[in-house]
């Protein structure tokens, strides 16, 4: 969660930087609106994407072994789980204060949003209503407030007829273009990502673009000088509803007048939006590399832990000499070889052995299963290829197999034990035991 949040904030900052440097001063308000909405959405999605690039960084057999080991570890026998449970009970309960802080922030932010919605609801129910075209007009007594929420326009009762007509043109633009939807979406994200300052920045920027869009349409129906005079003379109040489009915000007044006076940007300036393409591609590469490195680190840690644990377990033979220790298939110098693979190159040997083991075990497993079983059942089998090349100590675990679990697991173990003798693996020029983990599937 922390890594995801950091990536989201960084990506949003970079997209916002492009907007501030290149796009902010253009008069392509509709394009700018969609740029902010899409860049904000992309920042949330990109860190969640997965790529096949992982398989170029982490070999398939390493990733397969890591995943298989995870399943076997998670589905250990109940006796092992019971012992672990007893040891956990004796420890103090650990409280993740980061999670607690996040939840408290979400609750507080949700309360503020609820208060705004409640206040808006009271405006809907307690005031006079009328209809004009497809819009609902609600009159607010004893105020000059003016703002919009979706297809509803709120107008103060103290507005003059001229002011009312001018403001109505402006607010209808907000209503038609669903500007309230944009702001409401950001309000929701302010609850989820209350700690992210970029959410507040994006909402502020897009609210300003909404005003530019409405101003642009309004001045088409009156002279610019009259519109400026009307803005300068207005002293409208505004409800504290951030997700509603408000006619007048004194802090933005100067920017709005300046933008109305500005000449239309040249069409060639639209090429600036292309800056987002290489930026997005760079983010994709970054996410792919981070995810691949994470997987590789986990595999390395799992392999190192397995090797460390296995190095403490030695088998004493009849001559009292220690047998070789166990090594994971993914890290051994020379993997065990299926007969027929020894003439190939080192990389091809590993792939050849993996393919032949997978094919042999899967075929024997499907032949050994009798009855109508769900082909979606997942089975993981793990076994040792000892220093003589023989398969031993096979164990299996079936996932979501229900009452058929024992039958399926037995068939998987039997299929693994039927493997022919292999050429043993080597590590540091010595023959060693090699642990192999294999996910297998039922065929229809």
C-alpha positions as CSV (number, residue, x, y, z in Angstrom):
1,X,0.0,0.0,0.0
2,X,2.8,2.4,0.9
3,X,4.7,1.7,-2.4
4,X,1.5,2.1,-4.4
5,X,0.7,5.5,-2.7
6,X,4.1,6.8,-3.3
7,X,4.0,5.9,-6.9
8,X,0.6,7.5,-7.3
9,X,1.7,10.7,-5.8
10,X,4.9,10.8,-7.9
11,X,3.1,10.1,-11.1
12,X,0.4,12.7,-10.4
13,X,3.1,15.3,-9.6
14,X,4.8,14.6,-12.9
15,X,1.6,14.9,-14.9
16,X,0.7,18.1,-13.0
17,X,4.1,19.5,-13.8
18,X,3.5,19.0,-17.5
19,X,0.2,20.9,-17.1
20,X,1.8,23.8,-15.2
21,X,4.7,24.2,-17.6
22,X,3.0,23.6,-21.0
23,X,-0.8,23.5,-20.9
24,X,-2.0,25.8,-18.2
25,X,-1.7,29.0,-20.3
26,X,-3.4,27.6,-23.4
27,X,-7.1,28.3,-24.2
28,X,-7.9,24.6,-24.9
29,X,-10.0,24.4,-21.8
30,X,-11.9,21.3,-22.8
31,X,-8.6,19.5,-23.6
32,X,-7.2,20.6,-20.3
33,X,-10.1,19.3,-18.5
34,X,-9.7,15.8,-20.0
35,X,-6.0,15.9,-19.6
36,X,-6.4,16.4,-15.8
37,X,-9.1,13.8,-15.5
38,X,-7.2,11.2,-17.6
39,X,-3.8,11.9,-16.0
40,X,-5.2,11.6,-12.5
41,X,-6.9,8.3,-13.5
42,X,-3.7,6.9,-15.1
43,X,-1.7,7.7,-12.0
44,X,-4.1,5.5,-10.0
45,X,-4.0,2.6,-12.6
46,X,-0.4,2.5,-13.7
47,X,1.1,1.2,-10.4
48,X,-1.4,-1.7,-10.5
49,X,-0.5,-3.0,-14.0
50,X,1.4,-6.3,-14.4
51,X,3.7,-7.1,-17.4
52,X,5.2,-10.0,-19.1
53,X,8.5,-8.2,-18.7
54,X,8.7,-10.0,-15.3
55,X,9.4,-13.2,-17.1
56,X,12.5,-11.7,-18.8
57,X,13.9,-10.8,-15.5
58,X,12.9,-13.8,-13.4
59,X,13.2,-17.2,-15.1
60,X,9.9,-19.2,-15.4
61,X,11.1,-22.1,-13.3
62,X,12.3,-19.7,-10.5
63,X,8.9,-18.0,-10.5
64,X,7.1,-21.3,-10.6
65,X,9.1,-22.7,-7.8
66,X,8.6,-19.6,-5.7
67,X,4.8,-19.7,-6.2
68,X,4.6,-23.4,-5.6
69,X,6.6,-23.1,-2.3
70,X,4.3,-20.3,-1.2
71,X,1.2,-22.6,-1.7
72,X,2.9,-25.5,0.1
73,X,3.9,-23.3,3.0
74,X,0.4,-21.8,3.3
75,X,-1.3,-25.2,3.3
76,X,1.0,-27.0,5.8
77,X,-0.4,-29.8,7.9
78,X,-2.7,-28.8,10.7
79,X,-0.3,-30.0,13.4
80,X,2.3,-27.5,12.2
81,X,-0.3,-24.8,12.1
82,X,-1.4,-25.6,15.6
83,X,2.2,-25.3,16.9
84,X,2.7,-22.0,15.2
85,X,-0.7,-20.8,16.5
86,X,0.4,-21.5,20.1
87,X,3.6,-19.6,19.7
88,X,1.8,-16.6,18.2
89,X,-0.7,-16.5,21.1
90,X,2.2,-16.1,23.5
91,X,3.4,-12.9,21.7
92,X,2.0,-9.5,22.2
93,X,-0.6,-8.2,19.8
94,X,1.1,-6.0,17.2
95,X,-0.8,-2.8,16.2
96,X,0.0,-1.3,12.8
97,X,-0.3,2.4,13.7
98,X,0.1,3.4,10.0
99,X,-3.1,1.5,9.3
100,X,-4.9,3.0,12.3
101,X,-3.8,6.5,11.3
102,X,-5.1,6.0,7.7
103,X,-8.4,4.6,8.9
104,X,-8.9,7.6,11.2
105,X,-8.1,10.0,8.3
106,X,-10.7,8.2,6.1
107,X,-13.3,8.4,8.8
108,X,-12.8,12.1,9.4
109,X,-12.8,12.9,5.7
110,X,-15.9,10.9,5.2
111,X,-17.6,12.8,8.0
112,X,-16.8,16.1,6.3
113,X,-18.1,14.9,3.0
114,X,-21.3,13.6,4.7
115,X,-21.8,17.0,6.3
116,X,-21.5,18.7,2.9
117,X,-24.0,16.3,1.4
118,X,-26.4,16.8,4.3
119,X,-26.2,20.6,3.9
120,X,-26.8,20.2,0.1
121,X,-29.8,18.0,0.8
122,X,-31.3,20.6,3.1
123,X,-31.1,23.2,0.3
124,X,-33.0,20.8,-1.9
125,X,-35.8,20.3,0.5
126,X,-36.2,23.6,2.2
127,X,-36.4,26.1,-0.7
128,X,-38.7,27.0,-3.5
129,X,-38.3,25.1,-6.8
130,X,-39.1,25.8,-10.4
131,X,-38.1,24.3,-13.8
132,X,-36.6,26.0,-16.8
133,X,-35.8,23.9,-19.9
134,X,-34.3,20.7,-18.5
135,X,-32.9,22.4,-15.4
136,X,-34.3,22.7,-11.9
137,X,-34.0,26.1,-10.3
138,X,-33.9,26.4,-6.5
139,X,-34.3,29.9,-5.0
140,X,-32.2,30.6,-1.9
141,X,-33.7,33.3,0.3
142,X,-31.9,36.4,1.5
143,X,-28.7,35.8,-0.4
144,X,-26.9,36.5,-3.7
145,X,-25.4,33.0,-3.8
146,X,-25.2,31.2,-7.1
147,X,-23.9,27.7,-7.8
148,X,-24.8,24.5,-9.6
149,X,-25.0,20.8,-8.7
150,X,-25.5,18.6,-11.7
151,X,-28.8,19.7,-13.3
152,X,-29.9,21.9,-10.4
153,X,-29.0,25.6,-10.3
154,X,-29.2,27.5,-7.0
155,X,-29.9,31.2,-7.3
156,X,-30.1,33.8,-4.5
157,X,-33.4,35.7,-4.2
158,X,-31.7,39.0,-3.9
159,X,-30.2,38.9,-7.4
160,X,-31.6,41.5,-9.8
161,X,-33.3,40.4,-13.0
162,X,-30.2,41.3,-15.1
163,X,-27.9,39.5,-12.7
164,X,-30.1,36.5,-12.7
165,X,-30.2,36.2,-16.5
166,X,-26.4,36.6,-16.8
167,X,-25.7,34.1,-14.1
168,X,-28.2,31.6,-15.5
169,X,-26.3,31.5,-18.8
170,X,-23.1,30.8,-16.9
171,X,-24.5,28.1,-14.6
172,X,-26.3,26.3,-17.5
173,X,-22.8,25.6,-19.0
174,X,-21.8,23.9,-15.7
175,X,-24.9,21.9,-15.7
176,X,-24.8,20.8,-19.3
177,X,-21.1,19.7,-19.1
178,X,-21.6,17.9,-15.8
179,X,-18.8,19.8,-14.0
180,X,-20.2,18.7,-10.7
181,X,-19.4,15.1,-11.5
182,X,-15.7,16.0,-11.8
183,X,-15.7,17.7,-8.5
184,X,-17.7,15.0,-6.7
185,X,-15.3,12.4,-8.0
186,X,-12.4,14.3,-6.5
187,X,-14.3,14.7,-3.2
188,X,-14.6,10.9,-3.0
189,X,-10.9,10.5,-3.7
190,X,-10.1,13.1,-1.0
191,X,-11.7,10.6,1.4
192,X,-9.6,7.6,0.2
193,X,-6.4,9.6,-0.4
194,X,-6.8,12.2,2.3
195,X,-3.1,12.3,2.8
196,X,-2.3,13.1,-0.9
197,X,-2.0,16.8,-1.5
198,X,-2.2,16.3,-5.3
199,X,-5.9,15.3,-5.0
200,X,-6.6,18.8,-3.6
201,X,-4.4,20.5,-6.3
202,X,-6.1,18.6,-9.1
203,X,-9.6,19.5,-7.8
204,X,-8.6,23.2,-7.6
205,X,-7.2,23.2,-11.1
206,X,-10.2,21.5,-12.7
207,X,-12.6,23.8,-10.8
208,X,-10.8,26.7,-12.4
209,X,-11.1,25.1,-15.9
210,X,-14.8,24.7,-15.3
211,X,-15.1,28.5,-14.8
212,X,-13.0,29.2,-17.9
213,X,-15.4,26.9,-19.9
214,X,-18.5,28.6,-18.6
215,X,-17.0,32.1,-19.1
216,X,-16.1,31.3,-22.7
217,X,-19.7,30.3,-23.5
218,X,-21.2,33.2,-21.5
219,X,-19.2,35.9,-23.4
220,X,-20.5,34.6,-26.7
221,X,-24.0,36.0,-25.7
222,X,-22.8,39.4,-24.4
223,X,-19.9,41.8,-24.8
224,X,-16.7,41.1,-22.9
225,X,-16.8,44.6,-21.3
226,X,-20.3,44.0,-20.0
227,X,-19.3,40.6,-18.6
228,X,-16.2,42.0,-17.0
229,X,-18.2,44.8,-15.4
230,X,-20.8,42.3,-14.1
231,X,-18.0,40.1,-12.5
232,X,-16.4,43.2,-10.9
233,X,-19.7,44.5,-9.5
234,X,-20.9,41.2,-8.2
235,X,-20.6,40.3,-4.5
236,X,-22.2,37.0,-4.4
237,X,-22.0,34.7,-1.4
238,X,-21.3,31.1,-1.9
239,X,-22.2,27.9,0.0
240,X,-19.3,25.8,1.3
241,X,-19.9,23.0,-1.1
242,X,-16.6,22.3,-2.9
243,X,-18.2,19.8,-5.3
244,X,-20.7,22.4,-6.6
245,X,-19.8,24.9,-9.4
246,X,-19.8,28.4,-8.0
247,X,-20.4,31.5,-10.1
248,X,-18.0,33.7,-8.2
249,X,-14.8,33.0,-6.3
250,X,-12.9,36.2,-5.5
251,X,-9.6,34.4,-5.4
252,X,-10.0,33.3,-9.1
253,X,-11.7,36.5,-10.4
254,X,-8.5,38.0,-11.7
255,X,-7.4,34.8,-13.5
256,X,-10.8,34.4,-15.1
257,X,-10.8,38.0,-16.5
258,X,-7.2,37.6,-17.7
259,X,-8.1,34.3,-19.5
260,X,-11.2,35.8,-21.2
261,X,-9.0,38.6,-22.6
262,X,-6.4,36.2,-23.9
263,X,-6.2,35.4,-27.6
264,X,-7.0,31.9,-28.7
265,X,-4.0,29.5,-28.7
266,X,-2.8,28.3,-32.0
267,X,-3.8,24.8,-33.1
268,X,-0.1,23.9,-33.3
269,X,0.0,24.3,-29.5
270,X,-2.1,21.1,-29.2
271,X,1.1,19.2,-29.9
272,X,2.1,19.9,-26.3
273,X,-0.3,17.3,-25.2
274,X,2.0,14.7,-26.8
275,X,4.4,15.3,-23.9
276,X,2.2,13.0,-21.9
277,X,3.0,10.0,-24.1
278,X,6.7,9.6,-23.4
279,X,6.0,10.4,-19.8
280,X,3.4,7.6,-19.6
281,X,5.8,5.2,-21.3
282,X,8.5,6.1,-18.8
283,X,6.1,5.4,-15.9
284,X,5.2,2.0,-17.5
285,X,8.8,1.0,-17.7
286,X,9.4,2.2,-14.1
287,X,6.4,0.2,-12.7
288,X,7.5,-2.9,-14.7
289,X,11.1,-2.7,-13.3
290,X,9.9,-2.1,-9.8
291,X,7.6,-5.0,-9.9
292,X,10.1,-7.3,-11.5
293,X,12.8,-6.4,-8.9
294,X,10.3,-7.1,-6.2
295,X,9.5,-10.5,-7.5
296,X,13.2,-11.3,-8.0
297,X,14.0,-10.2,-4.5
298,X,11.3,-12.4,-3.1
299,X,12.5,-15.4,-5.1
300,X,16.1,-14.7,-3.9
301,X,15.0,-14.4,-0.3
302,X,12.9,-17.6,-0.6
303,X,15.8,-19.5,-2.2
304,X,18.3,-18.2,0.4
305,X,16.0,-19.1,3.2
306,X,15.3,-22.5,1.8
307,X,19.0,-23.2,1.3
308,X,19.8,-22.0,4.8
309,X,17.1,-24.2,6.4
310,X,18.0,-27.2,4.4
311,X,21.7,-26.8,5.2
312,X,20.9,-27.6,8.9
313,X,19.3,-30.9,8.0
314,X,21.8,-33.7,7.2
315,X,21.0,-37.3,6.5
316,X,23.3,-39.8,8.1
317,X,24.1,-42.8,5.9
318,X,25.0,-46.3,7.1
319,X,28.7,-45.4,6.9
320,X,28.0,-42.4,9.1
321,X,29.1,-40.0,6.4
322,X,26.9,-36.8,5.8
323,X,24.9,-36.8,2.7
324,X,24.8,-33.7,0.5
325,X,22.4,-30.9,1.7
326,X,19.3,-29.9,-0.2
327,X,19.3,-27.0,-2.7
328,X,16.5,-25.3,-4.6
329,X,16.3,-26.1,-8.3
330,X,16.4,-22.4,-9.2
331,X,19.8,-21.7,-7.5
332,X,21.8,-24.8,-8.0
333,X,24.9,-24.5,-10.2
334,X,24.1,-27.5,-12.4
335,X,20.4,-28.7,-12.3
336,X,19.5,-32.4,-12.4
337,X,19.1,-33.5,-16.0
338,X,16.4,-35.6,-17.6
339,X,18.1,-38.1,-19.9
340,X,18.4,-36.7,-23.4
341,X,18.9,-33.1,-22.1
342,X,22.6,-33.4,-21.2
343,X,23.9,-32.6,-24.7
344,X,22.3,-29.2,-24.8
345,X,23.7,-25.8,-23.6
346,X,23.3,-24.9,-20.0
347,X,20.3,-22.6,-20.5
348,X,18.7,-25.2,-22.8
349,X,19.4,-28.0,-20.3
350,X,17.4,-26.3,-17.6
351,X,14.4,-25.6,-19.9
352,X,14.6,-29.1,-21.3
353,X,14.6,-30.8,-17.9
354,X,11.7,-28.6,-16.6
355,X,9.6,-29.3,-19.7
356,X,10.2,-33.1,-19.5
357,X,9.5,-33.2,-15.8
358,X,6.3,-31.1,-16.2
359,X,5.1,-33.3,-19.1
360,X,5.9,-36.6,-17.4
361,X,4.3,-35.7,-14.1
362,X,1.2,-34.1,-15.6
363,X,0.6,-37.0,-17.9
364,X,1.0,-39.6,-15.1
365,X,-1.1,-37.5,-12.8
366,X,-4.0,-37.3,-15.3
367,X,-3.8,-41.0,-16.0
368,X,-3.9,-41.8,-12.3
369,X,-7.0,-39.8,-11.5
370,X,-10.2,-41.7,-11.8
371,X,-13.5,-40.1,-11.5
372,X,-15.2,-36.8,-12.5
373,X,-13.1,-34.0,-10.9
374,X,-13.1,-30.3,-11.5
375,X,-10.5,-29.3,-14.0
376,X,-9.9,-26.0,-12.1
377,X,-8.4,-27.8,-9.1
378,X,-4.8,-26.7,-8.5
379,X,-2.2,-29.1,-7.2
380,X,1.3,-28.4,-6.1
381,X,3.8,-31.2,-5.8
382,X,7.3,-30.9,-4.3
383,X,10.0,-33.6,-4.3
384,X,13.7,-34.2,-3.8
385,X,16.0,-35.3,-6.6
386,X,18.8,-36.8,-4.5
387,X,22.5,-36.9,-5.2
388,X,22.0,-40.2,-7.1
389,X,19.3,-38.7,-9.3
390,X,16.4,-40.6,-7.7
391,X,13.2,-38.9,-6.8
392,X,12.2,-39.1,-3.1
393,X,10.3,-37.4,-0.3
394,X,7.5,-36.3,-2.6
395,X,4.6,-34.4,-1.1
396,X,1.6,-32.6,-2.6
397,X,-1.2,-30.2,-1.7
398,X,-4.5,-29.8,-3.6
399,X,-6.3,-26.4,-3.5
400,X,-10.1,-26.2,-3.4
401,X,-10.4,-30.0,-3.9
402,X,-13.0,-30.5,-1.1
403,X,-13.5,-34.2,-0.1
404,X,-11.3,-35.4,-3.0
405,X,-8.2,-33.7,-1.6
406,X,-6.5,-36.9,-0.3
407,X,-7.2,-38.8,-3.5
408,X,-5.8,-36.1,-5.7
409,X,-2.8,-35.5,-3.5
410,X,-2.0,-39.2,-3.5
411,X,-2.2,-39.3,-7.3
412,X,0.2,-36.3,-7.6
413,X,2.7,-37.9,-5.2
414,X,2.5,-41.2,-7.1
415,X,3.1,-39.3,-10.5
416,X,6.2,-37.6,-9.1
417,X,7.6,-40.8,-7.6
418,X,7.3,-42.5,-11.0
419,X,9.8,-40.2,-12.5
420,X,12.8,-42.1,-14.0
421,X,16.3,-41.6,-12.5
422,X,17.8,-38.3,-13.5
423,X,21.4,-37.2,-13.8
424,X,22.0,-35.6,-10.4
425,X,22.5,-31.9,-9.8
426,X,25.8,-30.3,-8.7
427,X,26.7,-27.3,-6.7
428,X,30.3,-26.1,-6.1
429,X,31.4,-29.2,-8.2
430,X,29.7,-31.6,-5.7
431,X,26.6,-33.7,-6.3
432,X,23.7,-32.4,-4.2
433,X,20.1,-33.0,-3.4
434,X,17.8,-30.7,-5.4
435,X,14.3,-29.6,-4.4
436,X,11.8,-29.3,-7.2
437,X,8.4,-27.7,-6.9
438,X,5.8,-28.2,-9.6
439,X,2.3,-26.8,-10.1
440,X,0.1,-29.4,-12.0
441,X,-3.4,-29.3,-13.4
442,X,-6.2,-31.6,-14.1
443,X,-7.0,-32.1,-17.8
444,X,-10.5,-32.7,-19.0
